[in-house]
Amino acid sequence: MPEQEPVWSLLRRRDIGERIRTVRLHRRLTQEQLAHLIGIDRRTIHRYETAQRDPSLSMLLRIADALDVSLSLLLSGSLELDLRNAKRDERPAG
């Protein structure tokens, strides 16, 4: 029988997914656009954002780079304060 995942791990995955989603929306990107920027499928972005899947460290680095934020912003800290100070991305919405 597989070992059950600890609650702290599930909560951490959920927090990271919410941070990815929050920053992506702040940057006015769709899941499809973010996925295209980092060369993966939109469903994978959806799975990260809904805590169905853990992104690897290398994937988190790619996501942070595509969203123009630090890795630490995706992992911890106050998104509200950090995003208030971040300039909006100038990429076109289309």
Number of C-alpha atoms within 10 A of each C-alpha: 3 4 5 6 8 8 9 9 11 14 12 15 21 19 18 22 24 17 19 24 21 17 20 20 13 16 20 17 19 16 19 15 17 20 19 13 14 15 10 13 14 15 12 17 23 18 14 20 23 18 19 15 16 20 19 9 10 9 13 20 17 16 23 20 14 16 22 16 16 13 16 11 17 24 17 12 10 11 15 10 9 11 16 10 9 12 10 12 13 8 9 7 10 6
